[in-house]
Amino acid sequence: MTTSRLQLLRSQVVSLREKRFLIIEELKKLRERAREYREKRDEINSKVKEIAEKIRNEKEKRKAVIEEIEFLKQIKAELNAQIEEKQEKIRELSQSIQKLDFNPKKLLNLREKLEWRIQTEPLPLEEENRLVDEIAQISAKLIVYEENQKIKQEINKIRQEIKELRVQIKEVQQNLIQKRAESQTYRLKILELGKQRDELRQEANAYHNNYIQLMERIKSLQEELDKISAQLGETITRLQEAKIEEKAREVLERKKKEQELIQRKLAEIEEKLRRKQKLTFEEFVLLQQTKGLGNIT
């Protein structure tokens, strides 16, 4: 393992840590924005629910008014039906009135005069009987007149009833106008509340869409962060392994150099021994150590 490989791994670790830090910071910002979008969306949706409840209440009130309107219309129709029925009765009664071929007032006056004569004048029996017969004939004629008068009285009575019914219809109509105006007021209020609700819904949907987009971005960044974290872990492991290998290589290299140095020293010692020259204390110690290890023959 070369030093350049260690430097490359260290550089990769630094780079991955920087990327990881930047992603974590970006995730913090995005999560905060997502929280704000979510809270704003929920706040607006709460207002939408409040307005929806108001609309429901206004619709209930308007429904009650419409029911009153239908009830008043039914009453008006019944009153009109009664008027129509009474008008038909008047037509029937009018057709039952008989035409007279005499003047009722003259006959009434004549009957009164005759009755007065019978009551006040001393009349011969024959004359009194004649007057009684004449009064009977006049009364017979006046029966038709009296029947006509009864019918006319009945017609006048019915006309008065119709007049009273029309007064009631007028009152009902006034109530209808008032209730229709009240219903229209509720309708306009419901439309206005509906407009406010729809505008708020659009605003809430905008915040929701922004929230969803942010959450998708957060998910993507989180996946990237997990990937980089895994890469960082793997790279750190490789770096640690490389450090161990480099350390072992250095130890082996050092031991190799030490061994080469010992071999050179031993060669010098052997040369001195061959020439029967005196060894130094250090050379003697080294020679004894190598004999103990069996490195020389």
C-alpha positions in Angstrom: 0.0 0.0 0.0 1.6 3.3 -1.1 1.4 6.7 0.6 -0.5 8.0 -2.5 -3.2 5.5 -1.8 -3.6 6.7 1.8 -3.7 10.3 0.6 -6.4 9.4 -1.9 -8.5 7.6 0.7 -8.0 10.6 3.2 -9.1 12.9 0.4 -12.2 10.8 -0.3 -13.1 10.8 3.4 -12.8 14.6 3.6 -14.9 15.0 0.5 -17.6 12.6 1.6 -17.7 14.3 5.0 -18.1 17.7 3.4 -20.9 16.4 1.1 -22.6 14.7 4.1 -22.4 17.9 6.1 -23.9 20.0 3.3 -26.7 17.5 2.8 -27.5 17.5 6.5 -27.6 21.3 6.6 -29.8 21.3 3.5 -32.1 18.7 5.1 -32.5 20.9 8.2 -33.5 23.8 6.1 -35.9 21.8 4.0 -37.5 20.1 7.0 -38.1 23.5 8.7 -39.7 24.8 5.5 -41.8 21.6 5.2 -42.9 22.1 8.9 -43.9 25.7 8.1 -45.9 24.6 5.0 -47.6 21.8 6.9 -48.6 24.1 9.8 -49.8 26.8 7.4 -51.8 24.2 5.4 -53.4 22.8 8.6 -54.1 26.3 9.9 -55.9 27.2 6.6 -57.7 23.8 6.6 -59.0 24.6 10.1 -60.4 27.8 8.8 -62.0 25.9 5.8 -63.7 23.6 8.3 -65.0 26.6 10.3 -66.4 28.2 7.2 -67.9 24.8 6.1 -69.7 24.6 9.4 -71.0 28.2 8.9 -72.3 27.2 5.5 -74.0 24.2 6.9 -75.7 26.3 9.5 -76.8 28.9 7.0 -78.1 26.2 4.7 -80.1 24.8 7.6 -81.6 28.3 8.3 -82.4 28.8 4.6 -83.9 25.3 4.4 -86.2 26.3 7.3 -87.2 29.5 5.6 -87.8 27.7 2.3 -90.1 25.3 4.2 -92.0 28.3 5.6 -92.2 29.7 2.0 -93.7 26.4 0.8 -96.1 26.4 3.7 -97.2 30.0 2.9 -97.6 29.1 -0.8 -99.8 26.2 0.2 -101.9 28.5 2.4 -102.1 31.0 -0.5 -103.2 28.3 -2.9 -105.8 27.1 -0.4 -107.2 30.6 0.1 -107.3 31.1 -3.7 -109.1 27.8 -4.0 -111.6 29.0 -1.4 -112.1 32.3 -3.3 -112.6 30.4 -6.6 -115.1 28.1 -4.9 -117.0 31.1 -3.5 -116.9 32.9 -6.8 -118.4 29.8 -8.4 -121.1 29.8 -5.7 -121.9 33.4 -6.5 -122.2 32.5 -10.2 -124.5 29.7 -9.4 -126.6 31.9 -7.0 -126.7 34.7 -9.6 -128.1 32.3 -12.2 -130.8 31.2 -9.7 -132.2 34.8 -9.4 -135.5 35.0 -11.2 -136.4 37.9 -13.4 -139.5 39.9 -12.2 -142.3 41.2 -14.5 -143.5 43.7 -11.9 -142.2 46.5 -9.7 -141.7 45.0 -6.2 -141.8 48.4 -4.5 -145.2 49.2 -6.0 -146.6 45.9 -5.0 -145.2 46.3 -1.5 -146.7 49.7 -1.2 -150.0 48.5 -2.6 -150.1 45.5 -0.1 -149.4 47.9 2.8 -152.2 50.2 1.7 -154.7 47.3 1.4 -153.7 45.9 4.7 -154.0 49.4 6.2 -157.6 49.7 4.7 -158.6 46.4 6.2 -157.3 47.4 9.6 -158.6 51.0 9.7 -161.7 51.2 7.5 -165.1 49.7 8.1 -165.6 47.7 5.0 -168.5 45.6 3.8 -167.7 41.9 4.1 -167.6 41.4 0.3 -165.1 44.3 -0.1 -163.0 43.0 2.7 -162.8 39.5 1.2 -161.9 41.0 -2.1 -159.1 43.0 -0.5 -157.9 39.8 1.3 -157.8 37.9 -2.0 -155.9 40.7 -3.7 -153.4 40.8 -0.8 -152.9 37.1 -1.1 -152.2 37.4 -4.9 -149.7 40.2 -4.2 -148.0 38.1 -1.5 -147.7 35.2 -3.9 -146.0 37.4 -6.4 -143.7 38.9 -3.8 -142.5 35.4 -2.7 -140.2 35.3 -5.8 -138.9 38.8 -4.9 -138.2 37.7 -1.3 -136.4 34.6 -2.5 -134.3 36.8 -4.8 -133.5 39.1 -1.8 -132.4 36.1 0.2 -130.1 35.0 -2.6 -128.7 38.5 -3.0 -128.1 38.6 0.8 -126.3 35.3 0.5 -124.2 36.6 -2.4 -123.3 39.7 -0.4 -122.3 37.5 2.5 -120.1 35.4 0.2 -118.5 38.6 -1.3 -117.7 39.8 2.2 -116.0 36.4 2.9 -114.1 36.7 -0.4 -113.0 40.2 0.7 -111.7 38.8 4.0 -110.0 35.9 2.2 -108.2 38.4 -0.1 -107.0 40.4 3.0 -105.6 37.1 4.3 -104.0 36.4 0.9 -102.4 39.9 1.0 -101.0 39.2 4.4 -99.7 35.8 3.2 -98.2 37.5 0.1 -96.4 40.0 2.3 -95.0 37.2 4.4 -93.9 35.4 1.3 -92.1 38.5 0.0 -90.4 38.9 3.4 -89.4 35.2 3.6 -88.2 35.2 0.0 -86.0 38.2 0.7 -84.7 36.4 3.8 -84.0 33.3 1.8 -82.1 35.4 -0.8 -80.1 36.9 2.0 -79.1 33.5 3.2 -78.3 32.4 -0.4 -76.0 35.3 -1.0 -74.3 34.7 2.4 -73.8 31.0 1.5 -72.3 32.0 -1.9 -69.9 34.5 -0.2 -68.9 31.9 2.4 -68.5 29.3 -0.4 -66.2 31.7 -2.3 -64.1 32.3 0.8 -63.9 28.5 1.4 -62.8 27.8 -2.1 -60.2 30.5 -2.0 -58.8 29.1 1.2 -58.9 25.6 -0.2 -56.8 26.7 -3.1 -54.3 28.4 -0.8 -54.2 25.2 1.4 -53.7 23.1 -1.7 -50.8 25.3 -2.8 -49.1 24.9 0.6 -49.9 21.1 0.5 -48.3 20.8 -3.0 -45.3 22.7 -1.8 -45.1 20.4 1.3 -45.3 17.3 -0.9 -42.6 18.5 -3.2 -40.4 19.3 -0.3 -41.0 15.9 1.3 -40.0 14.3 -2.1 -36.9 16.4 -2.1 -36.2 15.5 1.5 -36.7 11.8 0.7 -34.3 12.0 -2.2 -31.7 13.9 -0.1 -32.1 11.4 2.7 -31.5 8.5 0.3 -28.4 10.4 -1.0 -27.3 11.0 2.6 -27.7 7.3 3.5 -25.7 6.4 0.4 -22.9 8.9 1.2 -22.9 7.8 4.8 -22.5 4.2 3.7 -19.7 5.2 1.3 -18.1 7.2 4.0 -18.2 4.2 6.4 -16.7 2.0 3.8 -14.0 4.5 2.9 -13.1 5.0 6.5 -12.9 1.2 6.9 -10.6 1.0 3.9 -8.5 3.9 5.2 -8.1 2.2 8.5 -7.2 -1.1 6.8 -4.7 0.8 4.6 -3.1 2.5 7.6 -2.7 -1.0 9.2 -1.2 -2.3 6.0 1.1 0.7 5.7 2.2 0.3 9.3 2.9 -3.4 8.8 4.9 -2.5 5.6 6.9 0.0 7.5 7.6 -2.5 10.3 8.7 -5.1 7.8 10.9 -2.6 5.9 12.5 -1.5 9.2 13.1 -5.1 10.2 14.5 -5.9 6.8 17.0 -3.0 7.1 17.9 -4.0 10.6 18.5 -7.6 9.4 20.6 -6.4 6.5 22.7 -4.3 9.0 23.1 -7.3 11.3 24.2 -9.4 8.3 26.8 -6.8 7.4 28.1 -6.6 11.0 28.2 -10.4 11.2 30.2 -10.5 8.0 32.7 -8.1 9.6 32.8 -10.1 12.8 33.5 -13.3 10.9 36.2 -11.6 9.0 37.8 -10.5 12.2 37.5 -14.0 13.7 39.1 -15.4 10.6 42.0 -13.0 10.9 42.1 -13.7 14.7 41.4 -10.0 15.4 40.0 -8.8 18.8 36.2 -8.2 18.9 34.6 -5.2 20.5 32.1 -5.8 23.4 29.2 -4.8 21.1 30.4 -7.2 18.4 30.8 -10.0 21.0 27.2 -9.4 22.3 25.9 -9.4 18.7 27.8 -12.6 18.0 26.3 -14.3 21.0 22.8 -13.1 20.2 23.0 -14.4 16.7 24.4 -17.8 17.9 21.5 -18.1 20.2 19.2 -17.4 17.3 21.2 -19.7 15.0 21.8 -17.2 12.3 25.4 -18.0 11.7 27.3 -21.3 11.1 
